[in-house]
Structures are given as structure tokens and as C-alpha cells.
Amino acid sequence: MTTSSTQGDVKDLSLASRGKDRIEWAAKDMPVLRLIRERFAKDQPLKGVRMSGCLHITTETANLAITLKAGGADLVLCASNPLSTQDDVAAALVSEYGIPTFAIKGEDEQTYYRHINAALDHKPQMTMDDGCDLVSTIHTTRTELLSDIIGGMEETTTGVIRLKSMEKAGVLKFPVLAVNDSDTKHMFDNRYGTGQSSLDAIIRSTNILLAGRTVVVFGYGWCGRGVASRAHGMGSNVIVCEVDPTRALEAVMDGYRVMPGVEAAALGDIFVTVTGDINVIDRQHLERMKEGALIANSGHFNDEINIPALEAMATNKRRVRDFVDEYTYPDGRHVHLLAEGRLVNLSAAEGHPASVMDMSFANQALGSEFMLIHAKELEPRVYTLPAELDKEIASLKLQAMGVRIDTLTPEQDKYLNSWESGT
């Protein structure tokens, strides 16, 4: 292990060569970010800007970091979740790419926050968050940093919820771009990325067959839609649990059974939470689960499952497979918690495929450039990237995929922008 204020804190630098190979493999499937990196290297839009990023340290994130550095950014990274770090990638970022990185897979809570503070010791002018931990730490225990900060970016649904709460309470002190709210992020990353990678992690950690199983999805936002769709596509019977009547109605129209969670608890074989809320699976649900039930979370924090209640209910706990903890109830039933309740796709697998993160991180890269240009015009609020940047990313992605689309004729454009014509 190497520990230093300039190089970072990673598990093993000897893993760097393997990490570099994997970073380069992911890059092959990230053509939009590559195009942005080529322009950044030429134009240097982030030259000299100190940036701190609290992100999942994966091969895809590494390609974002390389792009930001190519654009001139002075970047330091830390992990945004104790179990999501890929140690070989962290090592490669430090020794192969010269990007200080503070991240070790499985780090305890004390180390996690020490790493966040190490990234903040960089005195960032811009933050890049995956869950709002940098921003919340700055606003609570590191307020001396506020005067230097231009703005920030946030990538997750959970982080945006926290930021909007800060804005509503009047405590947010600098503008933040909600990258998660861009169409080319949440419609693709959340739906197709979370949908596939969550089931990938469940299969990797358990080796179960999804066909014929009952999968209960808590939450039918973009992530929930993705998990439900992928599970259905693999032959599962899907139940959706929701609190929003419109989303619940949409799930019904999409062909899924919809019912309260306490009813679904007795029916499910596999449970997946994707809400961003607390105690979505609570004691009342845990008590009703049948023998062998699997519980997984794909929300950012492990608060979605009431783990203390599960611990209190169980008479025994043992690790039966990597990332699978078996809890024994007094009546002999067993339930299984995956990845300690942390976001399963990054803890027990590799996270989203690179092709979908290509768009998400294109938003991050262009968002940092936008923030630098426009920060003085922005109030301490949560903003969405302009629609034209969203469409630019979508156009670049289509171009990279070899897909061509139609364009409006002058006549059609005029028609759509006029009010005179009618029946």
C-alpha cells in the first residue's frame, strides 16, 4: 500500500498494469468521451482548475479522469462508496496516469471519510460528486473551502435529492449541475446501465437462474424501469412496489403486477431497491420473506434496506459466498443480503457497461466546461445542463454507432414554429 498526500492511498500499486489494460479496454467503447478528450487536449478549457472528484473508481471513471486531465484540470479523486472501487484501476490512475487517487475496495467508514477529506485538502475550485458527499462535507466540516469553489457537478439521483433539499433549505452555497437530470444520462445510464448491471451483479454473486423467479422491484423511476425490464426479459415474474400513483400506473400499463411492499414480501424470490429513500425494505417486509430470499440494493446508499433490523432479527449470520451474507431467523428460515446492502452493481460486479457511461461522463466533462464558463451567472442552486449540450452528446453517440437520422426541411421547421396553420 502507498499513502501520501500527493499520490493518494490505494491497495497495491503492483496492480497498475492490469488496471491500465482494463481502462484501455473500456475506452474502446467510449467514443463520445474520446472525441471530447481530443478537443480538450487541444483547447485546454480546464487549464489550472483544481478539481476534486468523489466518484466510483472504475475503468469508466478512469477514462473521465483522463479526459479532465487532458483538458488541463488539476484533479484528485476519492471513492464515493466503500465497496465500488476497482483496486487495479485506482493503482493505474496513480502510477500510470499521475492522478492522485484515495480509494481502496472494502475501506471502513473512518478510511472512507479520511479519503474524502484528503481529496478536499486539494482545495478544489470545482467538485464532481456521485452521491453529494463532497458537497455535504464542505458545507458541514470543511466550510473554509467555500470561498474558492466555483461550482460542482452531481451524477446520481440520490445526490440530486440531497442537493435540492439543501437548496430548498437555503444552505447551498454554490451552483451545482445535476448531471443526472440530463436525458442522455438518466434515460440511458439509469435505465439500461442500472438494469443490466444490477442483474449482472446478482447473477455473479449467486449464480442463480432468473427465469421463473419472482423479482420484486421497489421503485419505478428510470432505474426501476431498467431493472424490471431486464428481469422480465430474462424470464422473471416481476412485481413493482411504488408510492407514486403515476409511476405505479405506468408499471401496470407496462405489464407488471403492482402491490404494496408488505404483500410482495411474501411472494418474492429476489428483492431490488432503487428508490433513494430509507428503510424501503423494513422489518415488516423482512419478517414476511420466504426461505432463501435474496435482497439487493441498487440505490446509492445502503439505507434503503433496514440492515440493523435484519441483524437484530437473525440468530446467526455467515458469509456463504463472496458478497452474500446469509441470515438465519429463529424459525430456521434463511434470507440473503447481497454486497452488505451497498449498491450491488458496483460492489459485486463492474458497474455499468462502458458504452452507457460514455454518455454519462460526456455530460460530466461538458458540464465542467459549462460550469467554468457560466459560474458567475449562476446562483447557489441546482441546475440542469442546457438541452443543446444534451442533444450534442446524443448526436455524437449516434455518429459513433453509425446511425443516421432525418433533419427537418425548412418548410417543416417553419410549420413547427408557427401558429397560423390549422385544419
Steps between C-alpha positions, in 0.01 A plus 500: 500500500615851430382799698598858424335839475607531138457149361196376688415185689442178304515131580794384287693690233614173344145462365545806277592316180182292509299810579647684201402214269143509629478879473611479138246224433218719635624791290427303182130523584501869596526686166315815608734556793794437266384778266460735796846404628656581163343847505589554866863410433511764228295780662595448868167635634575388858862614513615549859160434659526301822238225502406241762289204392316262734408229250484124458858410408438281197646461152238738362566762766871472419425601142309804625792591726745467210275728292484766772876488543544529122291817522746649749324417828704447817302202624486291820260206542349307789245218517129576526418159651709268720439195280496642146873556449687286248842480665694442178341810348586710806861381476516582128360848552780574746801338331406495131305824464630715786157568649502493882235251612379414850299179471523142628227241447353401836628804687335561836295809579790679668723447196219600265464843661876538538522454123225757441688750712825417319331587170371822654847588626565571131294820558279444197354773287258249354345183642373189324276282715333163483268519800564854630754400767756761391244780496345400833842470665602844370179649639540339843860441608707664224330838464838673467509368142182678387670823394705325231222293343363596160237224482443130481346206316281220638437174316253299707129513578582472871747787482255724315236429767745612769603810304142609436433459871798726571375754246149497647642552849707793374834351605655420161788744449602441136335389174490130416414337168265203537664287233261221596209704363639512146301277264818337368581402858189383680313356201795277410738463794224456758276281286731287288812526715341435839260246353770282350776548755278435803385166364856424390614548860218287641584219259878525559466491877240222518512307169122467506264462206271802464247327275192400697600699810293781646696824505362784713616848398455779752476825303402560139711797404750466216709250697198297603373493143835361392519229765141392437548492122823299511359255758188449289718448194681217678176320582427631849156579637525865601316681779539876541449688828451877479373799699444726199161430336612609153804275503296215645248543219781497245631173646153348469479616138843350436360163601628458854312413817488793740429463870611625843842384612368301797292289262787453256734405785335158537514432125846609389807290437720801425455856629668805347470852643552801271331794673757723670296485823550345843365168637321413177539140608419519868440253782141437392627387160789296637267309732286378209775387263510134406786253530799589285393854405773721350514870585699750292523877481585706192445838661804705592491444877431182699230684699232357269511172691454505877814300569498563878152342515624200300797463733271516803258242359763244410638235734799437274686668216763349273671581171400219262645644176689810404259791554226273642417505874250242625278596792321227697166580663386339829258276306782369279430710191795649315516830310804623313629857482720580202803733517422607858205697363724734303431571134525151367604572142824670602570296813448148362567567130660767280226760484348632180635399159740753352275584205232647725747677730638659185196731495489555877863604514467710186245695703747528788780623275288753311334597827834595655577719198153659514532567873837669456363729230167587663555472877498877555151517348363218715346527845558240776241263355469165324508531121456269203735502201357691202297289257736581214790328681276200565414479130865543405590195710215299348611601148860401570384164636290432191792601278729259684242222457472565128135604529363779283173686562276739309515879513210741468446673169472881514126459439464257791705720732288802413179302557610386844588855600188672373144527625314604187446160342208286613233267376 
